[in-house]
Structures are given as C-alpha cells and as structure tokens.
Amino acid sequence: MAPDTSRGGAPRCPASERRSAVAVGMNLPISRYMPSFLPYIASHLVEPLKAHIYLHLKGPVEVQPQAAEHLRRVFGRHRAVLRTSEDESAEEVVRAAFGETFRPEEHACMLQPRRADAHGFLPFRGQPEWQQQWAVNRGLRILYAVALIYQDMTFCERSGSASGANGLYRWMVWTRADLLWMHNHPPLSLLRRDHIWIPDGNDNFVGLNDQHATVPRHLAEVFFNSFWNASNLDDIFAACGTTEKFEFDNLDYGCSAERYLRCFLRRHRVPVARFLPVAALGKPAATWDCEELNRNTGGQKAICPKDKDCDTFLLGDSTLASSVAVRLRYGWQWQHAHRKQLLMEPQCADGPGVLQQCCVAAWQPKRHNHFCFGAWDPTYGHAELNLERCCADAYQAHTRRGQPILLPLPVERTGALHCFHCGKAGVHPCLLCACPGSNATPARDCTQPALEEVGVIPQATICRGKLSFEFMGFKAPEKKPGEKLRSRYRVRPSNGSVS
C-alpha cells in the first residue's frame, strides 16, 4: 500500500549510505512518552541491532517539536525516521478499517454502543449523527498505527534505505515505547527465520504477547497488516474455534489485543518462537499512582519504588525480565532450547484432568476460557501460567515438533536445572527452569538448581533515568531427599542492590 499522504506525506528515509538490514517500528503517543526509558531502548535494542527506527509521535501540536528533537538526539538523526501528528480520530480509524458504508452492530469486538462506563472504547466525535451513538475499540487504533508504520518501512525500502536481499530489510521489529529494556536484545544470528519471535510471557492467558515482536521480512507482510483484517474477525477467530461476538463477550475490549494476535497468526499459519524477556512495561508516576494501582487491583500490579521521587515505575510482571537481565550480566549466554525442556513451578493446573480441560477449552467457545489456568477461578492472579507453557497444542507443529525457545544459560553445563524467577514476587511467585543438554532430556530428569540461583529475586527499578536492581530473599521450605520443586515459597525483603 502507498504511504498515507493525508498524514504528512512520505517519510524522510535514511540515506543510502546509511542503509541497515533491520527496521524497528514504535508508536509513541504522548501518554507513553517516558524520556527515561528511551535511552535504554536505544542502547539495548536499536544500537545492538544497528537498526533504523520508525517513530510515530502523536499528541498535541504544542509539545511535538520539543519531543521530536529529543527523539532525534536519543536515537540519532541518521537512524530515526520520525512522523509527528495528533492522535488519529475514531472516524479516521473506522473509515480505514471498514470503508464508508458498514453496519456497526456486525462488528461486536471493534464497535460498541457508546456508554459512560465503557472502558477501552473511544467515542466518535464527528458527523453523521448516528456515529455519536457508537464507540470504537482503542485496540483498533493501535493496529492502525502498526499498519501505518509498516507503510513507512516499505516506502523507505523502495527508496534504497535497506541493505538486505533484494533491497529489503532482513528483519522488521515491532516494540512499545513504554518497555524498559534492561539488557540487549538477543542476537539476530540466533533466531530462526521461519518463525516470528515474541518474548515469553505476558500472554494474557489464552492470547499472545503483543508488546514486542521480531519478524523475518518474509513474514512481515502478515504480522504488520492485521489491521486490514478487522472487518472480518469471524474468519480470524474461527482459527481458535470461536466467533467475534464470543470473544467480545468473554474479553470485552481485550478481544482486539493478545487473543486477536494469537488467532490471527494461527489463521495465517505463522509459527511463533519465544525468547525470555529482557524488557518490561512501566508507567509514568505523573499520571499513575503506583500504590493506588495496587490497592485497586487487589495484588502486586506494580512495583512501587522505595524512592518516592521516581518518575516511573514497572509493572508487577517485570520479575522474569529482571531475572534474565541479571543472569546475562553475570555472564550467562543465549542458547537454544525447546518448550519441553522448560519446567514451570507451580505447575499449570491442579491435576491432569483440569489441565486437559483448559487446553481443550482454549480452542472452543467456553465461557471464561481465559481464566482456565486458574482452574476456572476468575479471581486467580497467576498470569505467568499461560497457553504455551501448559498446552502442546498452542504451538503449530507444521514447522517443528516443538516450539523453539531462546534463553540464557551458564556456559558450563552441569546437568542441573537453571531457574529464573517469574510472577509477582511476594504475591504469586514462580520459577521457570530449564534443563540444558539433549532435546530429548525432560526438564524433570535434571537435578535440583543451585541455591544461589533460586535464593534471591532481582527486581529492576528506574529512578531519575538510572536503571538498578534490588533484591529480595527467596526462602524455600525444607524438602525430603529427591523431592521436586514446589511452589511453597516465602519471600523476605533484602536491602541489596546493584546498578
């Protein structure tokens, strides 16, 4: 598709002498503009990949010049392809997705009658009058942003900015502006090019993490253009055995996010590999009260820093990324594994019967199937248990027999489990452990992990632009000889930290 000239014309592409094999795309509404995160995105993602970065900065006109200049300084004028605009209106997004004539009642996931308590839906503000009675799923606007950035990427390919085969980029990357990168992105040389690579976790139970994706160029046409399928969601959700209406009834506005991505890729038979995360979402303290967020959600939704003057904080599911980043700092190296080599503690469900019921329900119109790894309990908060970690059918086996995983492991292999802390420390702690070696070695055949690996939980914090790690003690109960890992852990605070 041609660039959207209605939103500022063609982009200013990197010069041919500054060509790159990698393009990173990032939508940047002012609400997610956190200056302290941007240098870490540059130093741990853009620079290690030697990438161009395509940025769409959106917000009030009066703040755009200063923010745009800051972005160019952080990412480098030769790398940054920057477009500025105000936020797209609901009218523009819907017109692009559905055309000029459509019946809103036929698009339950994306369009809903306007109501005062509707969370996640944006009201129409223009004419005709009937539109004022409806609202559009905010997720549709995010998908629209992805498609527009892809248009800029392909335009710059045609302009000679890419150094891959046939004048194309070799990889295209999608990432969020509110991710704090704690360590370098895994080397692209380790990633198979017949899969899309997505960080492991944050799948929203039966969905698929939509915060970041590293995409081989030949699969980018599918991944970056999911917006253009929004008018026919029944066809997409049929790949998961459901319908658009069912997904809305089950997930409300969330039907356009993680669940849609899983079903969309499944519909197009795009296999997904995973790497353990080295980045986690944060929020600005100026617009979000960390303590209030925890009180309102009944758990550790956020990691509130001890320093009350910090301008940002991380969400509670950042424990795994912190654990991975610390081990990479200690010299562990990225290595290949398969899903069957990983062990999750606590286990996925209370017995094989419940687990099998959950795995089947994920592909059927079973009410509340997104709660299934909590044994059908909607109050369950252990979001680290998800479809890919618990159910073999989550991986499309037409490419390989088992899902590829990339994770850091010690250089010296000992035959013991090597573990990463995950979950919400102090509320729903867990361990994700790997048994390196032969692909045929089940994780449960390995010996117990070293105490120094499981005894301390790292947790990243960022304050006044500086990333550091704080630690909590992790005390396991006494075990009988040969007893396997269990989830009966107690967390005790520790004052240790490292920058």
Secondary structure, DSSP 4 states (H G I P E B T S, - for coil): ----GGGTSS--PPPGGG-BSEEEEEEEEGGG--TTTHHHHIIIIITTTT-EEEEEEES-GGGHHHHHHHHHHHH-TTTEEEEEEPPPPHHHHHHHHH-S---GGG-TTTEEE--TT-SSEEEP-SSSGGGGGEEEEHHHHHHHHHHHHHHHHHHHHHTT-B-SGGGS-SEEEEEETTEEE-SPPPPGGGS-TTSEEEESS--TTTS---SEEEEEHHHHHHHTTGGGGGGGHHHHHGGGT--HHHHHHHHGGGGGTHHHHHHHHHHTT--EEEE--SEEEEEETTT--HHHHHHHHTS--EE--SSTT-SEEEEGGGHHHHHHHHHHHTT-EEEEEEGGGEEEES-SSSSHHHHHHHHHHTTTT-TTGGGGGGTT-TT---TT--HHHH-GGGS-TTT-SS-EEEEEE-SS--SB-EEEEEEETTTEEEEEEE--S-TT--GGGSBPPPHHHHSEEEEEEEETTEEEEEEEEEEPPP--TTPPP-S--EEEEEEEEE-
